[in-house]
Amino acid sequence: MVITLMIGSFVAILNQTLMISALPTLMHEFDVPSSTVQWLTTGFMLTNGIMIPITAFLIETFTTRQLFLYAMDIFAE
């Protein structure tokens, strides 16, 4: 159980830091200033914040297996 929680925490932290490390590349590729790219970080964190309660609702409504298969189906398309 502890290992599962540690992996989940690691993935959550990794999720936030990956966006930050991509900002210079996004600025260069799309030729936008840093103030514009900062909105990407805000939008990314806002989306994560919105998805947390939605995910909690889905976990209460469906089984973990159903959610996993549905997510893999969406990801594969």
N, C-alpha and C positions, 0 to 999 in steps of 0.2 A: 504494500500500500504506500509506503513512504517513497519507494522508488518511482511509482506512478506519479505521485504528487511532485516529486523533484523534476521529472521529465516534463510534466505539464507546466511547471513554473519556468523551466528553461525555455520551452517553446514560446511562452507568452513574452518573456523578456527578449528573446531572439526576434520575435515578430516586430517589436517596436524598434529595435536597433537596426534591422535590415532596411527599414525605410529611411532612417537617418543617413546610413552609408550610401544610399542611392541618390541623395539630393545633389551632390556635385555633378554627377553624370546627367541627371535630368536637366540641370541648369545649362549644361554645355550642349546637350543634344537638341533641346527645344529652344535654346537661346532666350531664356527668361531670367529675370532678376531674382535674387534670393528672397525678396518679399513675396513674390508670386509662389515660389516653391514652398515657402513656409506654410502657405494655405493648404498645400498637399498634406503636410504633416498633421495639421489641424483636422482636415477632413478624414484622414486615415484614423486618427484617434477617436474622432466622433463616431465614425462607422463602427469601430470596435466597441465603443461604449453603448451604442444602440443594440448591437448584436448580442451582448451579454444577457440582457433580460429576455430577448427573443429565444436565445438558446436554452435558457432555463425553462421557459414555457414549453419548448419543443421536447426537452428531455422528460418533463412531467407528463406530456401528452403521448409520446411515442416511445417505443423501446429503443435501446441503444443500437441494436442491430438494424432496425428500420431506418433510423437516422443516418447511420454509417452508409448503408446501401444507397439511400437517396442522395447523400452528399457525393458519393463516388459516381453515381449516375450523372449528376449535374456537372461534376468536374470532368468526366470523360467526354461530354458532348461538346 
